[in-house]
Amino acid sequence: MEPAVTARTNVLTRAALAATALLTLLTGCSATAAPSAPPSSAAPGSLTVQGARSHLELSGGVLHRDASGAAELTLTVRNAGTVPEHLSLVSTPADGRATLQGSAGPDNALSTAGVLIRPGESAVFGGQGPTIKFPAHSGASAAPGTVDTILIFSVSGIVHLPTPTQ
């Protein structure tokens, strides 16, 4: 191989590695963010996700729809891990992206990172605590069933939760 071709290949390889490293830093992805064990589900609306630095227990998930097609997700998220976790995004294929609201006090406060869930504590979404609300959407089905709810956490990453609808 000619020296010019080898040099160009080395430059391209280094540029690709640098771009990959930068993308990893910007998106917050790392090898420790992926769960080390597959999520385990006891029933629809419940799931345990455990990774190298995280351990979440999701329970009681139900998507409640009203007559207008708007919906609210009730869900308890327990952070059984050792690092703070933030729920930053919730969506479903039919409902789109939800609006997250944190609690008024320091527990489960909303920041640009999402709703805070401290180690050893829980966030109870719905009712008087933080909320997860979806706007009215014409594609949302009012029929009871199960929907794939996508939750994005700062440490645990993307979680798919099969959620019953009412």
Backbone torsions as a table, in degrees:
resi	resn	phi	psi	omega
1	MET	NA	142.5	-179.0
2	GLU	-71.7	147.2	179.3
3	PRO	-57.6	-35.7	-179.3
4	ALA	-66.7	-39.2	178.7
5	VAL	-67.4	-42.9	179.3
6	THR	-63.1	-44.0	179.2
7	ALA	-62.3	-43.9	179.0
8	ARG	-63.3	-41.2	178.4
9	THR	-62.3	-42.6	178.4
10	ASN	-62.6	-42.4	179.3
11	VAL	-63.6	-44.8	179.5
12	LEU	-64.6	-39.7	179.1
13	THR	-64.0	-45.0	179.0
14	ARG	-63.8	-40.3	179.0
15	ALA	-63.9	-41.2	178.9
16	ALA	-65.2	-42.1	178.4
17	LEU	-64.7	-41.8	178.6
18	ALA	-64.1	-41.6	178.9
19	ALA	-64.1	-40.3	178.0
20	THR	-64.2	-43.8	179.0
21	ALA	-63.5	-42.5	178.8
22	LEU	-64.0	-43.5	178.1
23	LEU	-61.0	-41.2	178.3
24	THR	-61.4	-44.1	179.0
25	LEU	-66.2	-43.1	-177.4
26	LEU	-68.3	-35.1	-177.9
27	THR	-90.2	-8.1	179.3
28	GLY	76.9	12.3	-179.6
29	CYS	-82.5	145.0	174.5
30	SER	-155.4	170.1	-179.6
31	ALA	-65.4	-26.6	-178.9
32	THR	-82.5	-10.6	-178.8
33	ALA	-77.0	-25.7	-178.8
34	ALA	-76.8	139.7	178.6
35	PRO	-59.5	138.9	179.2
36	SER	-83.3	-19.3	177.4
37	ALA	-128.0	148.4	178.6
38	PRO	-63.5	145.0	178.1
39	PRO	-58.6	144.4	177.4
40	SER	-114.9	136.8	-176.8
41	SER	-121.9	125.8	177.2
42	ALA	-84.6	-37.8	-177.5
43	ALA	-161.0	160.6	175.2
44	PRO	-54.2	135.8	-178.2
45	GLY	90.8	-2.3	179.7
46	SER	-132.4	143.4	-176.5
47	LEU	-164.9	144.0	172.8
48	THR	-117.6	128.9	179.9
49	VAL	-124.7	123.5	-179.3
50	GLN	-128.7	130.0	178.4
51	GLY	-126.2	-173.4	-179.0
52	ALA	-62.0	-36.2	-178.8
53	ARG	-118.0	2.2	-174.4
54	SER	-137.5	156.5	174.7
55	HIS	-154.4	107.3	-179.9
56	LEU	-114.4	141.8	174.5
57	GLU	-122.0	110.9	179.2
58	LEU	-101.1	134.1	-179.1
59	SER	-149.5	157.5	175.3
60	GLY	68.1	21.0	-178.6
61	GLY	-69.3	122.7	176.1
62	VAL	-144.2	133.4	176.3
63	LEU	-96.5	112.5	-178.3
64	HIS	-97.9	121.1	178.9
65	ARG	-104.4	144.5	174.4
66	ASP	-104.2	-179.5	-175.1
67	ALA	-62.9	-27.0	-178.6
68	SER	-80.4	-10.3	-177.2
69	GLY	97.5	-5.8	174.4
70	ALA	-71.0	157.0	-177.5
71	ALA	-143.6	155.4	173.3
72	GLU	-132.6	134.8	177.7
73	LEU	-95.9	121.3	170.9
74	THR	-97.5	136.4	-173.2
75	LEU	-166.8	141.0	172.0
76	THR	-109.2	127.6	178.0
77	VAL	-118.2	114.7	177.0
78	ARG	-102.1	128.4	176.8
79	ASN	-94.1	96.6	178.9
80	ALA	-91.1	8.3	179.8
81	GLY	-87.6	-169.7	-176.2
82	THR	-110.5	-0.1	179.3
83	VAL	-123.9	150.5	176.5
84	PRO	-61.5	146.8	-180.0
85	GLU	-125.6	150.0	175.5
86	HIS	-128.0	131.9	170.3
87	LEU	-88.6	114.2	-172.8
88	SER	-106.1	-21.2	-178.2
89	LEU	-155.9	142.3	174.9
90	VAL	-136.2	134.5	177.1
91	SER	-152.5	162.4	171.1
92	THR	-133.1	156.3	179.6
93	PRO	-57.4	-40.2	-176.0
94	ALA	-85.6	-30.6	-173.3
95	ASP	-96.4	-16.1	-176.6
96	GLY	78.7	-151.1	-174.9
97	ARG	-89.8	135.8	179.2
98	ALA	-86.0	160.7	171.5
99	THR	-97.9	126.3	178.0
100	LEU	-95.8	139.2	175.4
101	GLN	-129.1	129.6	178.8
102	GLY	-86.8	176.2	176.0
103	SER	-77.6	161.9	-178.6
104	ALA	-69.2	-36.6	-177.8
105	GLY	-89.2	-168.5	-178.2
106	PRO	-71.0	-23.1	178.2
107	ASP	-73.7	126.4	178.8
108	ASN	57.7	38.1	177.3
109	ALA	-69.6	151.3	177.5
110	LEU	-96.9	130.4	174.3
111	SER	-131.2	-174.5	177.6
112	THR	-64.7	-19.4	177.6
113	ALA	-81.9	-19.8	-178.1
114	GLY	125.8	-162.9	179.8
115	VAL	-85.2	123.1	-177.3
116	LEU	-72.8	134.3	172.6
117	ILE	-132.1	105.5	-176.8
118	ARG	-72.7	157.1	176.5
119	PRO	-57.4	135.1	179.1
120	GLY	79.4	0.6	-178.4
121	GLU	-116.5	168.9	-179.8
122	SER	-124.5	154.5	170.1
123	ALA	-116.4	123.6	178.6
124	VAL	-106.0	102.9	-177.3
125	PHE	-84.2	131.2	-178.0
126	GLY	110.4	154.5	179.8
127	GLY	72.9	-128.6	-175.1
128	GLN	-86.5	-13.8	-177.1
129	GLY	-88.6	-154.4	175.9
130	PRO	-64.6	160.5	-177.1
131	THR	-131.5	156.9	173.8
132	ILE	-129.2	107.2	-175.4
133	LYS	-123.1	139.4	176.8
134	PHE	-109.2	137.9	176.9
135	PRO	-71.0	164.2	175.8
136	ALA	-58.8	137.8	-176.2
137	HIS	-143.2	128.4	-175.9
138	SER	-65.8	-24.3	-178.5
139	GLY	-84.1	-6.5	-177.6
140	ALA	-79.1	132.7	-179.5
141	SER	-87.6	134.9	177.8
142	ALA	-83.2	-11.4	-178.2
143	ALA	-71.6	138.9	176.1
144	PRO	-61.2	146.4	-179.9
145	GLY	176.7	-150.2	178.0
146	THR	-133.6	138.0	179.8
147	VAL	-123.2	148.2	176.4
148	ASP	-82.4	108.6	178.4
149	THR	-95.6	128.1	-179.7
150	ILE	-104.1	122.7	178.0
151	LEU	-118.3	137.8	177.8
152	ILE	-117.2	122.5	179.2
153	PHE	-109.9	151.5	-176.5
154	SER	-65.9	-34.5	-178.2
155	VAL	-105.6	-45.8	-176.7
156	SER	-74.5	-23.0	179.1
157	GLY	85.8	-147.1	-175.7
158	ILE	-83.2	130.9	179.2
159	VAL	-127.0	130.3	175.0
160	HIS	-101.3	118.9	-178.8
161	LEU	-116.2	112.2	172.9
162	PRO	-65.3	118.4	-172.5
163	THR	-121.3	125.6	174.6
164	PRO	-66.2	148.3	177.4
165	THR	-113.2	149.6	177.5
166	GLN	-135.2	NA	NA
